[in-house]
Amino acid sequence: MAVILSSYVGNGTAAFITAASKLAGGLAERIARESLRGAGDKTRTQVRRALREQMGVKTAGVVTRSTRSYVTGGGLVYVIEGRGKGLPIEEFKGLRVGSQGVRAAPWNVTRLFKRSFANGGYRARLGPERFPVRRLYGPSPAKEIVKDRTVEVFDETAPRELEAQLSRRLARLLP
């Protein structure tokens, strides 16, 4: 003869009720905000790295200065934003000045800038005449942050980091 025996131990229920009441008391929103900020900060780092590689800049500081992040929407929206116009050409890898003009590698592709020269900065003539001239610029972080590898990195990293942050913080409530 087989017997199935069921018993009830109440200490797990008490811990669950305590955790649930903490969540109902406003702790849930705080945990959500903290998790979002933690996940957002880690995601921002990965997005900046991807943006640096995508644009082909020499240093990470250039990307850091041209991006920012902040929390809005009552603390439940994390924004990573690229700012500004194109970066000066001297910020990009592969910068050389030769007899044919200025070469640089924005987007990691070496190119020769037409009618370009170095004279107190890197400039290009706008036409066949000597003047007017303009400064040389490469890609804009504001435009590049929503393209290609940067978006892929965001889509891969953000959900994974948010899940990890939220799980870790919720686990602290239960004994």
Rosetta constraint file for C-alpha pairs under 8 A:
AtomPair CA 10 CA 14 HARMONIC 6.45 0.50
AtomPair CA 11 CA 15 HARMONIC 6.47 0.50
AtomPair CA 12 CA 16 HARMONIC 6.23 0.50
AtomPair CA 13 CA 17 HARMONIC 6.08 0.50
AtomPair CA 14 CA 18 HARMONIC 6.15 0.50
AtomPair CA 15 CA 19 HARMONIC 6.18 0.50
AtomPair CA 15 CA 174 HARMONIC 6.52 0.50
AtomPair CA 15 CA 175 HARMONIC 6.91 0.50
AtomPair CA 16 CA 20 HARMONIC 6.02 0.50
AtomPair CA 16 CA 174 HARMONIC 7.04 0.50
AtomPair CA 17 CA 21 HARMONIC 6.07 0.50
AtomPair CA 18 CA 22 HARMONIC 6.31 0.50
AtomPair CA 19 CA 23 HARMONIC 6.31 0.50
AtomPair CA 19 CA 173 HARMONIC 5.55 0.50
AtomPair CA 19 CA 174 HARMONIC 6.24 0.50
AtomPair CA 20 CA 24 HARMONIC 6.15 0.50
AtomPair CA 21 CA 25 HARMONIC 6.05 0.50
AtomPair CA 22 CA 26 HARMONIC 7.08 0.50
AtomPair CA 22 CA 27 HARMONIC 5.82 0.50
AtomPair CA 22 CA 28 HARMONIC 7.69 0.50
AtomPair CA 23 CA 27 HARMONIC 4.71 0.50
AtomPair CA 23 CA 28 HARMONIC 4.58 0.50
AtomPair CA 24 CA 28 HARMONIC 6.79 0.50
AtomPair CA 26 CA 30 HARMONIC 6.82 0.50
AtomPair CA 27 CA 31 HARMONIC 6.08 0.50
AtomPair CA 28 CA 32 HARMONIC 6.14 0.50
AtomPair CA 29 CA 33 HARMONIC 6.18 0.50
AtomPair CA 30 CA 34 HARMONIC 6.13 0.50
AtomPair CA 31 CA 35 HARMONIC 5.92 0.50
AtomPair CA 31 CA 166 HARMONIC 7.18 0.50
AtomPair CA 31 CA 169 HARMONIC 6.56 0.50
AtomPair CA 31 CA 170 HARMONIC 7.48 0.50
AtomPair CA 32 CA 36 HARMONIC 6.03 0.50
AtomPair CA 32 CA 76 HARMONIC 7.26 0.50
AtomPair CA 32 CA 166 HARMONIC 6.94 0.50
AtomPair CA 33 CA 37 HARMONIC 6.18 0.50
AtomPair CA 33 CA 75 HARMONIC 5.59 0.50
AtomPair CA 33 CA 76 HARMONIC 5.72 0.50
AtomPair CA 34 CA 38 HARMONIC 6.12 0.50
AtomPair CA 35 CA 39 HARMONIC 6.00 0.50
AtomPair CA 35 CA 162 HARMONIC 6.30 0.50
AtomPair CA 35 CA 165 HARMONIC 5.03 0.50
AtomPair CA 35 CA 166 HARMONIC 5.23 0.50
AtomPair CA 35 CA 169 HARMONIC 7.35 0.50
AtomPair CA 36 CA 40 HARMONIC 5.76 0.50
AtomPair CA 36 CA 76 HARMONIC 6.89 0.50
AtomPair CA 36 CA 77 HARMONIC 7.64 0.50
AtomPair CA 36 CA 78 HARMONIC 6.88 0.50
AtomPair CA 36 CA 162 HARMONIC 6.26 0.50
AtomPair CA 36 CA 165 HARMONIC 7.71 0.50
AtomPair CA 37 CA 41 HARMONIC 6.05 0.50
AtomPair CA 37 CA 71 HARMONIC 7.33 0.50
AtomPair CA 37 CA 78 HARMONIC 6.87 0.50
AtomPair CA 38 CA 42 HARMONIC 6.48 0.50
AtomPair CA 38 CA 162 HARMONIC 7.76 0.50
AtomPair CA 38 CA 165 HARMONIC 6.69 0.50
AtomPair CA 39 CA 43 HARMONIC 6.05 0.50
AtomPair CA 39 CA 158 HARMONIC 6.53 0.50
AtomPair CA 39 CA 161 HARMONIC 4.91 0.50
AtomPair CA 39 CA 162 HARMONIC 4.92 0.50
AtomPair CA 39 CA 165 HARMONIC 6.31 0.50
AtomPair CA 40 CA 44 HARMONIC 5.90 0.50
AtomPair CA 40 CA 78 HARMONIC 6.15 0.50
AtomPair CA 40 CA 158 HARMONIC 6.94 0.50
AtomPair CA 40 CA 161 HARMONIC 7.93 0.50
AtomPair CA 40 CA 162 HARMONIC 7.77 0.50
AtomPair CA 41 CA 45 HARMONIC 6.45 0.50
AtomPair CA 42 CA 46 HARMONIC 6.64 0.50
AtomPair CA 42 CA 161 HARMONIC 7.29 0.50
AtomPair CA 43 CA 47 HARMONIC 6.11 0.50
AtomPair CA 43 CA 154 HARMONIC 6.51 0.50
AtomPair CA 43 CA 157 HARMONIC 5.80 0.50
AtomPair CA 43 CA 158 HARMONIC 5.63 0.50
AtomPair CA 43 CA 161 HARMONIC 7.31 0.50
AtomPair CA 44 CA 48 HARMONIC 6.07 0.50
AtomPair CA 44 CA 69 HARMONIC 7.45 0.50
AtomPair CA 44 CA 80 HARMONIC 6.54 0.50
AtomPair CA 45 CA 49 HARMONIC 6.34 0.50
AtomPair CA 46 CA 50 HARMONIC 6.22 0.50
AtomPair CA 46 CA 153 HARMONIC 6.87 0.50
AtomPair CA 46 CA 154 HARMONIC 7.55 0.50
AtomPair CA 46 CA 157 HARMONIC 7.61 0.50
AtomPair CA 47 CA 51 HARMONIC 6.02 0.50
AtomPair CA 47 CA 145 HARMONIC 7.98 0.50
AtomPair CA 47 CA 150 HARMONIC 5.65 0.50
AtomPair CA 47 CA 151 HARMONIC 7.84 0.50
AtomPair CA 47 CA 153 HARMONIC 6.20 0.50
AtomPair CA 47 CA 154 HARMONIC 6.09 0.50
AtomPair CA 48 CA 52 HARMONIC 6.10 0.50
AtomPair CA 48 CA 60 HARMONIC 7.83 0.50
AtomPair CA 48 CA 63 HARMONIC 6.44 0.50
AtomPair CA 48 CA 64 HARMONIC 6.97 0.50
AtomPair CA 48 CA 67 HARMONIC 7.88 0.50
AtomPair CA 48 CA 150 HARMONIC 7.94 0.50
AtomPair CA 49 CA 53 HARMONIC 6.38 0.50
AtomPair CA 49 CA 60 HARMONIC 7.46 0.50
AtomPair CA 50 CA 54 HARMONIC 5.95 0.50
AtomPair CA 50 CA 149 HARMONIC 6.42 0.50
AtomPair CA 50 CA 150 HARMONIC 5.25 0.50
AtomPair CA 50 CA 153 HARMONIC 6.98 0.50
AtomPair CA 51 CA 55 HARMONIC 5.98 0.50
AtomPair CA 51 CA 63 HARMONIC 7.28 0.50
AtomPair CA 51 CA 141 HARMONIC 7.63 0.50
AtomPair CA 51 CA 144 HARMONIC 7.18 0.50
AtomPair CA 51 CA 145 HARMONIC 6.40 0.50
AtomPair CA 51 CA 149 HARMONIC 7.63 0.50
AtomPair CA 51 CA 150 HARMONIC 5.63 0.50
AtomPair CA 52 CA 56 HARMONIC 5.92 0.50
AtomPair CA 52 CA 57 HARMONIC 5.70 0.50
AtomPair CA 52 CA 58 HARMONIC 7.99 0.50
AtomPair CA 52 CA 59 HARMONIC 7.70 0.50
AtomPair CA 52 CA 60 HARMONIC 6.44 0.50
AtomPair CA 52 CA 63 HARMONIC 6.27 0.50
AtomPair CA 53 CA 57 HARMONIC 7.04 0.50
AtomPair CA 53 CA 107 HARMONIC 7.92 0.50
AtomPair CA 53 CA 108 HARMONIC 7.89 0.50
AtomPair CA 54 CA 107 HARMONIC 5.76 0.50
AtomPair CA 54 CA 108 HARMONIC 7.33 0.50
AtomPair CA 54 CA 144 HARMONIC 7.99 0.50
AtomPair CA 54 CA 149 HARMONIC 6.83 0.50
AtomPair CA 54 CA 150 HARMONIC 7.40 0.50
AtomPair CA 55 CA 106 HARMONIC 5.81 0.50
AtomPair CA 55 CA 107 HARMONIC 4.40 0.50
AtomPair CA 55 CA 108 HARMONIC 6.79 0.50
AtomPair CA 55 CA 139 HARMONIC 6.55 0.50
AtomPair CA 55 CA 144 HARMONIC 7.45 0.50
AtomPair CA 56 CA 92 HARMONIC 5.86 0.50
AtomPair CA 56 CA 93 HARMONIC 6.07 0.50
AtomPair CA 56 CA 105 HARMONIC 6.63 0.50
AtomPair CA 56 CA 106 HARMONIC 5.25 0.50
AtomPair CA 56 CA 107 HARMONIC 4.96 0.50
AtomPair CA 56 CA 108 HARMONIC 4.85 0.50
AtomPair CA 57 CA 62 HARMONIC 7.46 0.50
AtomPair CA 57 CA 63 HARMONIC 7.99 0.50
AtomPair CA 57 CA 91 HARMONIC 5.66 0.50
AtomPair CA 57 CA 92 HARMONIC 4.20 0.50
AtomPair CA 57 CA 93 HARMONIC 5.70 0.50
AtomPair CA 57 CA 106 HARMONIC 7.09 0.50
AtomPair CA 58 CA 91 HARMONIC 5.95 0.50
AtomPair CA 58 CA 92 HARMONIC 5.33 0.50
AtomPair CA 58 CA 93 HARMONIC 5.25 0.50
AtomPair CA 59 CA 63 HARMONIC 7.63 0.50
AtomPair CA 59 CA 91 HARMONIC 7.58 0.50
AtomPair CA 60 CA 64 HARMONIC 6.27 0.50
AtomPair CA 61 CA 65 HARMONIC 6.04 0.50
AtomPair CA 62 CA 66 HARMONIC 6.36 0.50
AtomPair CA 62 CA 91 HARMONIC 7.44 0.50
AtomPair CA 63 CA 67 HARMONIC 6.16 0.50
AtomPair CA 63 CA 141 HARMONIC 7.29 0.50
AtomPair CA 64 CA 68 HARMONIC 7.31 0.50
AtomPair CA 66 CA 82 HARMONIC 5.95 0.50
AtomPair CA 66 CA 83 HARMONIC 5.27 0.50
AtomPair CA 66 CA 84 HARMONIC 6.58 0.50
AtomPair CA 66 CA 141 HARMONIC 6.52 0.50
AtomPair CA 67 CA 80 HARMONIC 7.15 0.50
AtomPair CA 67 CA 81 HARMONIC 5.48 0.50
AtomPair CA 67 CA 82 HARMONIC 4.37 0.50
AtomPair CA 67 CA 83 HARMONIC 5.73 0.50
AtomPair CA 67 CA 141 HARMONIC 7.31 0.50
AtomPair CA 67 CA 142 HARMONIC 7.96 0.50
AtomPair CA 68 CA 80 HARMONIC 5.90 0.50
AtomPair CA 68 CA 81 HARMONIC 5.37 0.50
AtomPair CA 68 CA 82 HARMONIC 6.63 0.50
AtomPair CA 68 CA 83 HARMONIC 7.74 0.50
AtomPair CA 69 CA 78 HARMONIC 7.13 0.50
AtomPair CA 69 CA 79 HARMONIC 5.30 0.50
AtomPair CA 69 CA 80 HARMONIC 4.39 0.50
AtomPair CA 69 CA 81 HARMONIC 6.04 0.50
AtomPair CA 70 CA 78 HARMONIC 5.88 0.50
AtomPair CA 70 CA 79 HARMONIC 5.40 0.50
AtomPair CA 70 CA 80 HARMONIC 6.91 0.50
AtomPair CA 71 CA 75 HARMONIC 5.46 0.50
AtomPair CA 71 CA 76 HARMONIC 6.98 0.50
AtomPair CA 71 CA 77 HARMONIC 5.57 0.50
AtomPair CA 71 CA 78 HARMONIC 4.53 0.50
AtomPair CA 71 CA 79 HARMONIC 6.19 0.50
AtomPair CA 72 CA 76 HARMONIC 6.46 0.50
AtomPair CA 72 CA 77 HARMONIC 5.14 0.50
AtomPair CA 72 CA 78 HARMONIC 6.39 0.50
AtomPair CA 72 CA 79 HARMONIC 7.49 0.50
AtomPair CA 73 CA 77 HARMONIC 5.35 0.50
AtomPair CA 81 CA 142 HARMONIC 7.10 0.50
AtomPair CA 81 CA 145 HARMONIC 7.56 0.50
AtomPair CA 82 CA 141 HARMONIC 5.09 0.50
AtomPair CA 82 CA 142 HARMONIC 3.99 0.50
AtomPair CA 82 CA 143 HARMONIC 7.35 0.50
AtomPair CA 82 CA 144 HARMONIC 7.90 0.50
AtomPair CA 82 CA 145 HARMONIC 6.03 0.50
AtomPair CA 83 CA 140 HARMONIC 7.85 0.50
AtomPair CA 83 CA 141 HARMONIC 6.10 0.50
AtomPair CA 83 CA 142 HARMONIC 4.69 0.50
AtomPair CA 84 CA 140 HARMONIC 6.66 0.50
AtomPair CA 84 CA 141 HARMONIC 6.83 0.50
AtomPair CA 84 CA 142 HARMONIC 6.07 0.50
AtomPair CA 85 CA 139 HARMONIC 7.87 0.50
AtomPair CA 85 CA 140 HARMONIC 5.04 0.50
AtomPair CA 85 CA 141 HARMONIC 7.30 0.50
AtomPair CA 85 CA 142 HARMONIC 7.06 0.50
AtomPair CA 86 CA 137 HARMONIC 5.35 0.50
AtomPair CA 86 CA 138 HARMONIC 5.20 0.50
AtomPair CA 86 CA 139 HARMONIC 4.82 0.50
AtomPair CA 86 CA 140 HARMONIC 3.81 0.50
AtomPair CA 86 CA 141 HARMONIC 7.08 0.50
AtomPair CA 87 CA 91 HARMONIC 6.87 0.50
AtomPair CA 87 CA 137 HARMONIC 5.39 0.50
AtomPair CA 87 CA 138 HARMONIC 5.29 0.50
AtomPair CA 87 CA 139 HARMONIC 6.13 0.50
AtomPair CA 87 CA 140 HARMONIC 5.97 0.50
AtomPair CA 87 CA 141 HARMONIC 7.80 0.50
AtomPair CA 88 CA 92 HARMONIC 7.99 0.50
AtomPair CA 88 CA 135 HARMONIC 7.67 0.50
AtomPair CA 88 CA 136 HARMONIC 6.20 0.50
AtomPair CA 88 CA 137 HARMONIC 4.45 0.50
AtomPair CA 88 CA 138 HARMONIC 6.12 0.50
AtomPair CA 89 CA 95 HARMONIC 7.77 0.50
AtomPair CA 89 CA 104 HARMONIC 7.15 0.50
AtomPair CA 89 CA 106 HARMONIC 7.88 0.50
AtomPair CA 89 CA 122 HARMONIC 7.26 0.50
AtomPair CA 89 CA 136 HARMONIC 5.59 0.50
AtomPair CA 89 CA 137 HARMONIC 4.80 0.50
AtomPair CA 89 CA 138 HARMONIC 5.37 0.50
AtomPair CA 90 CA 95 HARMONIC 6.62 0.50
AtomPair CA 90 CA 122 HARMONIC 7.56 0.50
AtomPair CA 92 CA 104 HARMONIC 6.48 0.50
AtomPair CA 92 CA 105 HARMONIC 6.19 0.50
AtomPair CA 92 CA 106 HARMONIC 5.84 0.50
AtomPair CA 92 CA 138 HARMONIC 7.68 0.50
AtomPair CA 93 CA 104 HARMONIC 6.29 0.50
AtomPair CA 93 CA 105 HARMONIC 5.47 0.50
AtomPair CA 93 CA 106 HARMONIC 7.06 0.50
AtomPair CA 93 CA 108 HARMONIC 7.44 0.50
AtomPair CA 94 CA 103 HARMONIC 7.09 0.50
AtomPair CA 94 CA 104 HARMONIC 4.88 0.50
AtomPair CA 94 CA 105 HARMONIC 5.39 0.50
AtomPair CA 94 CA 110 HARMONIC 7.06 0.50
AtomPair CA 95 CA 102 HARMONIC 7.21 0.50
AtomPair CA 95 CA 103 HARMONIC 5.55 0.50
AtomPair CA 95 CA 104 HARMONIC 4.24 0.50
AtomPair CA 95 CA 105 HARMONIC 6.96 0.50
AtomPair CA 96 CA 102 HARMONIC 5.86 0.50
AtomPair CA 96 CA 103 HARMONIC 5.16 0.50
AtomPair CA 96 CA 104 HARMONIC 6.45 0.50
AtomPair CA 97 CA 101 HARMONIC 5.73 0.50
AtomPair CA 97 CA 102 HARMONIC 4.51 0.50
AtomPair CA 97 CA 103 HARMONIC 6.18 0.50
AtomPair CA 97 CA 117 HARMONIC 7.19 0.50
AtomPair CA 97 CA 118 HARMONIC 7.01 0.50
AtomPair CA 98 CA 102 HARMONIC 6.34 0.50
AtomPair CA 98 CA 103 HARMONIC 7.67 0.50
AtomPair CA 100 CA 112 HARMONIC 7.96 0.50
AtomPair CA 101 CA 112 HARMONIC 6.70 0.50
AtomPair CA 101 CA 113 HARMONIC 6.53 0.50
AtomPair CA 101 CA 114 HARMONIC 6.94 0.50
AtomPair CA 101 CA 115 HARMONIC 6.60 0.50
AtomPair CA 101 CA 116 HARMONIC 4.91 0.50
AtomPair CA 101 CA 117 HARMONIC 5.26 0.50
AtomPair CA 102 CA 112 HARMONIC 5.90 0.50
AtomPair CA 102 CA 113 HARMONIC 5.67 0.50
AtomPair CA 102 CA 114 HARMONIC 7.99 0.50
AtomPair CA 102 CA 116 HARMONIC 5.60 0.50
AtomPair CA 102 CA 117 HARMONIC 5.86 0.50
AtomPair CA 102 CA 118 HARMONIC 7.31 0.50
AtomPair CA 102 CA 122 HARMONIC 7.50 0.50
AtomPair CA 103 CA 110 HARMONIC 6.65 0.50
AtomPair CA 103 CA 111 HARMONIC 5.57 0.50
AtomPair CA 103 CA 112 HARMONIC 4.52 0.50
AtomPair CA 103 CA 113 HARMONIC 6.23 0.50
AtomPair CA 104 CA 109 HARMONIC 7.90 0.50
AtomPair CA 104 CA 110 HARMONIC 5.42 0.50
AtomPair CA 104 CA 111 HARMONIC 5.86 0.50
AtomPair CA 104 CA 112 HARMONIC 6.90 0.50
AtomPair CA 105 CA 109 HARMONIC 4.71 0.50
AtomPair CA 105 CA 110 HARMONIC 4.00 0.50
AtomPair CA 105 CA 111 HARMONIC 6.14 0.50
AtomPair CA 106 CA 110 HARMONIC 6.99 0.50
AtomPair CA 106 CA 138 HARMONIC 5.94 0.50
AtomPair CA 106 CA 139 HARMONIC 6.77 0.50
AtomPair CA 107 CA 139 HARMONIC 7.60 0.50
AtomPair CA 113 CA 124 HARMONIC 7.58 0.50
AtomPair CA 114 CA 124 HARMONIC 7.08 0.50
AtomPair CA 115 CA 124 HARMONIC 5.35 0.50
AtomPair CA 115 CA 125 HARMONIC 5.48 0.50
AtomPair CA 115 CA 126 HARMONIC 7.75 0.50
AtomPair CA 115 CA 127 HARMONIC 7.99 0.50
AtomPair CA 116 CA 122 HARMONIC 7.23 0.50
AtomPair CA 116 CA 123 HARMONIC 5.56 0.50
AtomPair CA 116 CA 124 HARMONIC 3.97 0.50
AtomPair CA 116 CA 125 HARMONIC 6.40 0.50
AtomPair CA 117 CA 122 HARMONIC 5.96 0.50
AtomPair CA 117 CA 123 HARMONIC 5.58 0.50
AtomPair CA 117 CA 124 HARMONIC 6.18 0.50
AtomPair CA 118 CA 122 HARMONIC 4.57 0.50
AtomPair CA 118 CA 123 HARMONIC 6.20 0.50
AtomPair CA 119 CA 123 HARMONIC 7.33 0.50
AtomPair CA 121 CA 135 HARMONIC 7.52 0.50
AtomPair CA 122 CA 135 HARMONIC 5.96 0.50
AtomPair CA 122 CA 136 HARMONIC 5.83 0.50
AtomPair CA 123 CA 133 HARMONIC 6.43 0.50
AtomPair CA 123 CA 134 HARMONIC 5.43 0.50
AtomPair CA 123 CA 135 HARMONIC 4.33 0.50
AtomPair CA 123 CA 136 HARMONIC 5.25 0.50
AtomPair CA 124 CA 133 HARMONIC 5.43 0.50
AtomPair CA 124 CA 134 HARMONIC 5.50 0.50
AtomPair CA 124 CA 135 HARMONIC 6.37 0.50
AtomPair CA 124 CA 136 HARMONIC 6.49 0.50
AtomPair CA 125 CA 129 HARMONIC 7.35 0.50
AtomPair CA 125 CA 130 HARMONIC 6.60 0.50
AtomPair CA 125 CA 131 HARMONIC 6.37 0.50
AtomPair CA 125 CA 132 HARMONIC 6.07 0.50
AtomPair CA 125 CA 133 HARMONIC 4.30 0.50
AtomPair CA 125 CA 134 HARMONIC 6.49 0.50
AtomPair CA 126 CA 131 HARMONIC 7.26 0.50
AtomPair CA 126 CA 132 HARMONIC 5.91 0.50
AtomPair CA 126 CA 133 HARMONIC 5.60 0.50
AtomPair CA 126 CA 134 HARMONIC 7.02 0.50
AtomPair CA 127 CA 131 HARMONIC 7.62 0.50
AtomPair CA 127 CA 132 HARMONIC 7.53 0.50
AtomPair CA 139 CA 143 HARMONIC 7.69 0.50
AtomPair CA 139 CA 144 HARMONIC 7.10 0.50
AtomPair CA 140 CA 144 HARMONIC 6.13 0.50
AtomPair CA 141 CA 145 HARMONIC 5.76 0.50
AtomPair CA 142 CA 146 HARMONIC 7.72 0.50
AtomPair CA 143 CA 147 HARMONIC 7.41 0.50
AtomPair CA 144 CA 148 HARMONIC 7.92 0.50
AtomPair CA 144 CA 150 HARMONIC 7.77 0.50
AtomPair CA 145 CA 150 HARMONIC 5.90 0.50
AtomPair CA 145 CA 151 HARMONIC 7.08 0.50
AtomPair CA 146 CA 150 HARMONIC 6.73 0.50
AtomPair CA 146 CA 151 HARMONIC 5.83 0.50
AtomPair CA 147 CA 151 HARMONIC 5.73 0.50
AtomPair CA 148 CA 152 HARMONIC 6.60 0.50
AtomPair CA 149 CA 153 HARMONIC 6.08 0.50
AtomPair CA 150 CA 154 HARMONIC 6.28 0.50
AtomPair CA 151 CA 155 HARMONIC 6.14 0.50
AtomPair CA 152 CA 156 HARMONIC 6.16 0.50
AtomPair CA 153 CA 157 HARMONIC 5.90 0.50
AtomPair CA 154 CA 158 HARMONIC 5.68 0.50
AtomPair CA 155 CA 159 HARMONIC 7.11 0.50
AtomPair CA 156 CA 160 HARMONIC 6.95 0.50
AtomPair CA 157 CA 161 HARMONIC 6.00 0.50
AtomPair CA 158 CA 162 HARMONIC 6.03 0.50
AtomPair CA 159 CA 163 HARMONIC 6.12 0.50
AtomPair CA 160 CA 164 HARMONIC 6.33 0.50
AtomPair CA 161 CA 165 HARMONIC 6.06 0.50
AtomPair CA 162 CA 166 HARMONIC 5.96 0.50
AtomPair CA 163 CA 167 HARMONIC 5.96 0.50
AtomPair CA 164 CA 168 HARMONIC 6.14 0.50
AtomPair CA 165 CA 169 HARMONIC 6.30 0.50
AtomPair CA 166 CA 170 HARMONIC 6.08 0.50
AtomPair CA 167 CA 171 HARMONIC 6.00 0.50
AtomPair CA 168 CA 172 HARMONIC 6.73 0.50
AtomPair CA 169 CA 173 HARMONIC 7.41 0.50
AtomPair CA 170 CA 174 HARMONIC 7.43 0.50
